[in-house]
Amino acid sequence: MRGVLVLFMDYKSVKRCLDITCSILGLIILLPLFLIVAISIKIESKGPIIYRQLRLGLHGREFTMYKFRTMYIGAEKEGVYELKGDKRVFRVGRILRLTSIDELPQLLNILKGEMSFIGPRPPLTYHPWPFSEYTVAQKKRFMVLPGITGLAQIHGRKDMDWERRIEYDLEYVDKQSFLLDLRIIFSTIFKVLSMNNNLNVRETVKQKRDYPYLTLMYATNDRTIAKIAEDSGVDWIMIDLEIIGKKERQGHLDTLISNHKIEDIKKIKESINKAKIIVRINPIYQGSREEINRAIKDGADIIMLPFFKTKKEVEEFMHYVDGRVKTCLLFETPEAVENIDKILNVPGIDYAHIGINDLHIGYKRIFMFSLLADGTVEAICNKFREKKIPYGFGGIARLRQGLLPAGYIIGEIYRLGSSMVIVSRSFCKVGRMDNYELIEKIFKEGVQEVRSFEEKIRKKDYRYFIINQKRLKKKVAEIEENLKKGREAV
């Protein structure tokens, strides 16, 4: 009984032992079948019995995966996947594929520690794309050993695009357990016995890959600075109209409340060429319809709704916008987080952002990035990702500046699959500067540092981001402790 409890409580640590035991038993029991298959292949087709192919395994490392050969020699030059009635597959090979017997030599891969019985299927080194082109979030699938079968396989992987297939792989990494593996094993057996969709008769859909940099947002109503920011690589210029209730919420913090006017939208629109204008309006109030109409008329590309709490407020906002421009919801109240499932079902949401400054106040936390360290931000991001809504959180200073250096934050942004971030006012304290040449120098150097850092971390495997997460948590704990001591001293 105790052994059963250990198996359920600490399954990941015993899974390798089960893999070794079951692969040895499988190789012994299936030896007669292996001999029959080997002789059959040799009789029908000249060439090796075992087909060797490079695949991506644990942490993206290449390994040689084994299969019984089912095609004539050189057949792969004509394509990766089997076509309907493909003459490259010989008769015995078709039977092996139909019954999935061609996969059995992977028991050797399991014994060598390169694979497991259950896990994400190991992709080719070049298909659907090279390892370096997987997003950081997608690289999480390589944190476990690849498997002979997996969660994607029991959901009909040959009929889904690679993006969906990888989502199943990521789900398996997060939910890996003894019971889940049992479910996958029995579902796989059923599919094999029913010969349901066992042949590759077409290429699995792969979407065109596009890996843009993070979308950078910067708030300013200064024409010259807006143009400098755009030329430096900032993607969205923010006009911040929010004043209702903001002073009461943030007056005690070292934050700057903007004094932007609605007239600034048109002024900035005339000063920039390619950057988009995102307008943060006031929370829903009596004049919201008029404010939104004016913002759209004057050139807003995106309207951001702040400090909402209910689904009703979001529905009212969407009604006022009426699909004329893109919308962005700024989640910055505990109530909005509590109602997130209902809110995200409202049609018309184009983007979402987590306002951790106000949100940490709502949760009565001492430091705004405490919400990133304790998993709150991650849980919210997961909700956005499920709805396929592009999202972002927080803001960054210069790469090596700020109470919490931007490098830690950007690492978490990539780990969580975020696509946008606000460039904070501390990135370039323009309110205290009137030297536009110096401002331009700071902006260009700062944005280039961020872009270079992005290029660097994109090439990292997921272990890098796990280590970065641990370091961020440690740094946040230190900052929290110092802030507590500071308050006690006062």
C-alpha positions in Angstrom: 0.0 0.0 0.0 2.8 2.4 0.9 4.5 1.7 -2.5 1.2 2.7 -4.3 1.1 5.9 -2.3 4.7 6.7 -3.3 3.8 6.0 -6.9 1.0 8.5 -6.9 2.8 11.2 -4.8 6.2 11.1 -6.4 5.4 9.6 -9.8 8.0 11.6 -11.8 10.9 10.1 -9.8 9.8 6.5 -10.3 8.7 6.9 -13.9 12.2 6.2 -15.2 12.3 2.9 -13.2 9.0 1.9 -14.7 10.3 2.7 -18.2 13.4 0.6 -17.8 11.5 -2.4 -16.3 8.7 -2.3 -18.9 11.1 -1.8 -21.9 13.3 -4.8 -20.8 10.2 -7.0 -20.4 8.8 -5.7 -23.7 12.0 -6.5 -25.6 12.1 -10.1 -24.1 8.4 -10.8 -24.7 8.4 -9.3 -28.2 11.7 -10.9 -29.4 9.8 -13.5 -31.5 7.8 -10.8 -33.2 10.9 -8.8 -33.8 12.5 -11.8 -35.6 9.4 -12.3 -37.7 9.2 -8.6 -38.7 13.0 -8.5 -39.5 12.7 -11.6 -41.8 9.6 -10.1 -43.5 11.3 -6.8 -44.2 14.4 -8.5 -45.6 12.4 -10.8 -47.9 10.4 -7.9 -49.4 13.0 -5.0 -49.5 16.7 -4.7 -49.7 18.3 -2.5 -47.1 18.5 -2.3 -43.3 15.8 -3.6 -41.0 16.0 -0.7 -38.6 15.4 2.9 -39.9 17.4 5.5 -38.0 16.2 9.1 -37.8 17.5 12.2 -36.0 14.9 13.6 -33.6 14.7 16.3 -30.9 14.7 15.0 -27.4 15.1 16.2 -23.8 16.1 19.9 -23.7 16.2 19.9 -27.5 19.1 17.6 -27.8 19.3 15.5 -30.9 19.2 11.7 -30.7 18.7 8.8 -33.1 15.3 7.3 -33.0 14.7 3.7 -34.2 11.9 2.3 -36.2 11.3 -0.8 -38.3 11.9 0.3 -41.9 8.6 0.6 -43.9 9.7 2.4 -47.0 12.1 1.6 -49.9 15.6 3.1 -49.5 15.7 6.8 -50.4 12.0 7.3 -50.1 12.2 10.2 -47.7 13.8 12.4 -50.4 10.3 12.7 -51.8 8.7 14.0 -48.6 8.4 13.3 -44.9 4.8 12.1 -45.0 3.1 9.2 -46.6 0.6 10.0 -49.4 -2.6 8.1 -50.1 -1.6 5.0 -52.1 2.1 5.9 -51.6 4.1 3.3 -53.6 7.2 4.1 -51.5 5.8 2.0 -48.7 6.2 -1.7 -49.3 3.4 -4.2 -48.4 4.9 -5.4 -45.1 5.7 -1.8 -44.3 2.0 -0.8 -44.7 1.0 -3.5 -42.2 3.6 -2.4 -39.8 2.4 1.2 -39.9 -1.2 0.3 -39.8 -0.6 -1.7 -36.6 2.0 0.7 -35.2 4.4 -2.2 -34.9 7.0 -0.1 -36.7 7.3 2.0 -33.5 8.4 -1.0 -31.3 12.2 -0.6 -31.8 11.8 2.6 -29.7 11.9 0.3 -26.7 15.7 0.5 -27.3 15.5 4.3 -27.1 13.6 4.0 -23.8 16.2 1.6 -22.4 19.0 4.1 -23.4 17.2 6.9 -21.5 16.4 8.9 -24.7 12.7 8.3 -24.6 9.8 7.3 -22.3 6.7 5.3 -23.0 4.5 8.4 -22.5 5.5 11.9 -23.4 5.4 14.4 -26.3 6.4 12.8 -29.6 9.9 13.7 -30.6 9.8 16.0 -33.7 12.2 15.9 -36.5 15.2 18.2 -36.2 14.0 20.4 -39.0 10.2 19.8 -39.1 7.9 21.5 -38.4 10.7 24.0 -37.6 14.2 23.9 -36.1 14.6 23.9 -32.3 15.8 27.6 -32.3 12.4 28.6 -33.9 10.2 27.2 -31.2 8.9 29.9 -28.9 10.1 30.0 -25.4 6.7 28.8 -24.2 6.8 26.0 -26.7 10.2 24.9 -25.6 8.7 23.8 -22.3 7.6 20.6 -24.2 11.2 19.6 -24.2 11.4 19.6 -20.4 10.4 15.9 -20.3 11.6 12.8 -22.2 9.7 12.4 -25.5 7.4 9.4 -25.7 6.3 6.6 -28.0 2.8 8.0 -27.5 1.4 11.1 -25.8 -1.6 13.3 -25.1 -1.6 14.8 -28.6 -1.6 11.3 -30.1 -4.8 10.2 -28.4 -6.5 13.4 -29.6 -5.9 12.7 -33.3 -2.6 14.5 -33.9 -2.7 13.8 -37.6 -5.7 15.9 -38.0 -4.5 19.0 -36.1 -2.1 21.8 -36.7 1.2 21.9 -35.0 0.2 24.8 -32.7 -2.6 22.7 -31.2 -0.5 19.6 -31.0 2.1 21.5 -29.0 -0.6 22.8 -26.7 -1.4 19.2 -25.8 2.3 18.5 -25.2 2.5 21.5 -22.9 -0.6 20.4 -21.1 1.0 17.0 -20.5 4.2 18.6 -19.1 2.0 20.6 -16.6 -0.3 17.7 -15.6 2.0 14.7 -15.8 0.8 12.0 -13.5 0.4 8.2 -13.1 -3.3 8.4 -13.8 -2.8 10.5 -16.9 -0.2 8.1 -18.2 -2.6 5.2 -17.6 -5.3 7.0 -19.5 -3.0 7.7 -22.4 -1.8 4.1 -22.5 -5.3 2.6 -22.7 -6.5 5.2 -25.2 -3.4 4.4 -27.4 -4.1 0.6 -27.2 -7.7 1.3 -28.3 -6.6 3.4 -31.2 -4.0 0.8 -32.3 -6.4 -2.1 -32.1 -9.1 -0.2 -33.9 -6.4 1.0 -36.4 -7.9 4.4 -36.1 -5.9 7.0 -38.0 -2.7 5.1 -37.7 -1.3 6.1 -41.1 0.2 9.4 -42.1 -1.7 10.1 -45.3 -1.0 13.8 -45.5 1.4 16.4 -43.9 0.3 17.6 -40.5 -0.7 21.3 -40.9 2.1 23.7 -39.8 1.4 27.4 -39.6 3.7 30.0 -40.9 6.1 30.9 -38.1 6.6 34.5 -37.2 8.7 35.6 -34.2 8.4 39.3 -33.7 10.0 41.2 -30.9 8.0 42.2 -27.9 5.5 45.0 -28.6 6.8 48.0 -26.6 4.5 50.7 -25.3 5.5 54.1 -24.1 3.3 56.9 -22.7 4.0 60.4 -23.8 2.1 63.4 -25.1 5.3 65.2 -26.3 5.5 65.2 -30.2 9.2 65.1 -30.3 9.6 62.3 -27.8 6.9 60.3 -29.5 8.8 60.5 -32.7 12.1 59.6 -30.9 10.4 56.6 -29.3 9.0 55.4 -32.7 12.3 55.8 -34.4 14.0 53.9 -31.6 11.7 50.9 -32.1 8.8 51.6 -29.7 5.6 50.1 -31.3 2.8 51.8 -29.5 2.6 55.3 -28.2 0.2 55.6 -25.3 -2.0 58.6 -24.6 -3.0 58.2 -20.9 -6.3 59.9 -20.2 -7.1 58.1 -17.0 -7.5 60.4 -14.1 -10.7 59.3 -12.4 -9.8 57.7 -9.0 -6.1 57.3 -9.9 -4.8 59.9 -7.5 -6.7 58.3 -4.6 -5.3 54.9 -5.5 -1.7 55.8 -6.3 -1.1 59.1 -4.7 1.1 57.5 -2.0 3.3 55.8 -4.5 6.4 57.1 -6.4 4.5 57.1 -9.6 3.7 59.9 -12.1 0.1 60.5 -13.0 -0.1 61.7 -16.6 -1.8 65.0 -17.4 -2.6 64.0 -21.0 -5.5 65.6 -22.7 -7.8 64.2 -25.3 -6.5 66.8 -27.7 -3.1 65.1 -27.5 -4.3 62.1 -29.6 -4.6 64.1 -32.8 -1.3 66.0 -32.1 0.6 62.7 -31.6 -1.1 61.1 -34.6 0.3 63.8 -36.9 3.8 63.4 -35.5 4.4 59.7 -36.0 4.3 57.4 -39.1 4.2 53.7 -38.2 3.7 53.4 -34.5 0.1 52.7 -33.3 -1.6 55.0 -30.8 -3.1 53.3 -27.8 -5.4 55.4 -25.7 -6.0 54.5 -22.1 -9.4 56.0 -21.3 -11.0 56.6 -17.9 -12.9 53.7 -16.2 -16.5 53.5 -17.3 -18.4 56.6 -16.3 -21.2 58.8 -17.6 -19.0 60.4 -20.3 -17.4 57.2 -21.6 -19.3 57.1 -24.8 -18.3 60.6 -25.8 -14.7 60.1 -24.7 -14.4 56.9 -26.8 -16.0 58.5 -29.8 -13.7 61.4 -29.6 -10.6 59.2 -29.2 -11.5 57.1 -32.2 -12.3 60.2 -34.3 -8.9 61.8 -33.5 -6.9 58.7 -34.6 -6.7 56.1 -31.8 -5.8 52.7 -33.1 -6.4 50.8 -29.8 -8.6 51.8 -26.9 -7.6 50.5 -23.5 -10.2 50.1 -20.7 -8.6 50.4 -17.2 -9.8 49.6 -13.6 -13.0 47.6 -14.5 -14.4 45.0 -12.1 -17.3 43.4 -13.9 -18.4 41.8 -17.1 -21.1 44.5 -17.4 -18.5 47.3 -17.6 -16.6 45.4 -20.3 -19.8 44.8 -22.3 -20.6 48.5 -22.1 -17.1 49.4 -23.2 -17.4 47.0 -26.2 -20.7 48.5 -27.1 -19.3 52.0 -27.2 -16.3 50.9 -29.3 -18.5 48.9 -31.6 -15.7 47.2 -33.5 -14.3 50.5 -34.9 -10.8 50.0 -33.5 -8.9 47.4 -31.6 -9.6 47.0 -27.8 -7.3 46.2 -24.9 -8.5 45.3 -21.4 -6.3 46.3 -18.5 -6.8 43.8 -15.7 -5.8 45.7 -12.5 -8.5 44.9 -9.9 -8.9 41.7 -7.8 -12.6 41.8 -8.8 -11.7 41.6 -12.5 -9.4 38.7 -11.8 -12.2 37.0 -9.9 -14.6 37.5 -12.8 -12.0 36.7 -15.5 -13.8 33.7 -17.0 -17.0 35.6 -17.6 -15.2 38.7 -18.8 -13.1 36.9 -21.4 -16.2 35.5 -22.9 -17.3 39.0 -24.0 -16.8 39.3 -27.8 -14.4 41.8 -29.2 -11.4 41.6 -26.9 -8.3 42.0 -29.1 -5.6 42.4 -26.4 -5.2 42.1 -22.6 -2.7 43.6 -20.2 -2.2 43.0 -16.5 -1.7 46.3 -14.6 0.4 45.0 -11.7 0.8 48.4 -10.1 -2.9 48.8 -9.2 -3.4 45.1 -8.9 -0.8 44.7 -6.1 -2.4 47.5 -4.2 -5.8 45.7 -4.5 -4.2 42.5 -3.2 -2.4 44.5 -0.4 1.0 43.4 -1.5 4.1 45.4 -0.5 5.8 45.1 -4.0 4.1 45.1 -7.4 6.3 42.2 -8.7 5.3 40.1 -5.8 2.4 39.0 -8.0 4.8 37.8 -10.6 6.8 35.8 -8.0 3.8 34.2 -6.4 2.2 32.8 -9.5 -0.7 35.3 -9.7 0.4 36.8 -13.0 1.1 33.3 -14.5 -2.4 32.1 -13.6 -4.0 35.2 -15.3 -1.7 34.7 -18.4 -2.9 31.1 -18.6 -6.5 32.4 -18.9 -5.5 34.8 -21.7 -3.6 32.0 -23.6 -6.6 29.6 -23.4 -8.7 32.3 -25.1 -5.9 33.0 -27.6 -5.8 36.7 -26.7 -2.4 38.4 -27.0 -1.4 39.7 -23.6 1.3 41.5 -21.6 2.0 42.6 -18.1 3.9 45.2 -16.2 6.6 47.6 -17.3 10.4 47.6 -17.7 13.2 50.1 -17.0 16.6 49.9 -18.7 18.0 46.4 -18.8 20.3 46.6 -15.8 18.3 49.3 -13.9 15.3 49.4 -11.6 14.6 47.9 -8.3 14.0 44.6 -10.1 16.3 44.6 -13.2 14.5 44.3 -16.5 16.4 41.2 -17.5 14.5 39.2 -14.9 11.2 40.6 -16.0 11.8 40.0 -19.7 12.8 36.4 -19.0 9.5 35.9 -17.2 7.6 37.6 -20.1 9.1 35.1 -22.5 8.5 32.1 -20.2 4.8 33.0 -19.9 4.3 33.6 -23.6 3.6 37.4 -23.2 3.9 39.5 -26.3 3.9 43.1 -25.0 5.3 45.2 -22.2 5.1 48.9 -21.2 8.4 50.9 -21.3 8.2 52.6 -17.9 8.9 56.3 -17.4 12.0 55.3 -15.5 13.4 53.9 -18.7 14.0 57.5 -19.7 13.0 60.1 -17.1 12.0 62.7 -19.7 10.0 64.7 -17.2 13.3 65.9 -15.8 15.1 66.4 -19.1 14.8 68.9 -21.9 17.8 67.7 -23.9 16.2 65.9 -26.8 19.6 64.7 -28.2 20.3 63.0 -24.9 16.7 61.6 -24.8 17.2 60.1 -28.3 20.6 58.6 -27.2 19.0 57.0 -24.1 16.0 55.6 -26.1 18.0 54.1 -28.9 20.6 52.5 -26.6 17.9 51.3 -24.3 15.7 49.7 -26.9 18.6 48.2 -28.7 19.7 46.6 -25.4 16.3 45.1 -25.0 16.2 43.8 -28.6 19.7 42.3 -28.2 18.7 40.6 -25.0 15.6 39.2 -26.7 17.7 37.7 -29.4 20.0 36.1 -26.8 17.2 34.5 -24.7 15.2 33.2 -27.7 18.1 30.7 -28.3 17.9 29.4 -24.7 16.1 26.2 -23.8 13.5 26.1 -21.2 15.9 25.4 -18.3 17.3 28.9 -18.6 13.8 30.3 -17.9 13.2 28.0 -14.9 16.5 29.3 -13.4 15.6 32.9 -14.2 12.2 32.4 -12.5 14.0 31.1 -9.3 16.3 34.0 -9.3 13.5 36.5 -9.8 11.6 34.9 -6.8 14.7 35.2 -4.7 15.3 38.8 -5.7 11.6 39.7 -5.1 11.8 38.1 -1.6 14.9 40.3 -0.8 13.1 43.4 -2.0 10.0 42.6 0.0 12.1 42.1 3.1 13.9 45.4 2.6 10.6 47.3 2.0 9.2 45.8 5.2 12.2 46.8 7.2 11.9 50.3 5.7 8.3 50.6 6.8 9.0 49.3 10.3 11.8 51.9 10.6 9.4 54.7 9.7 
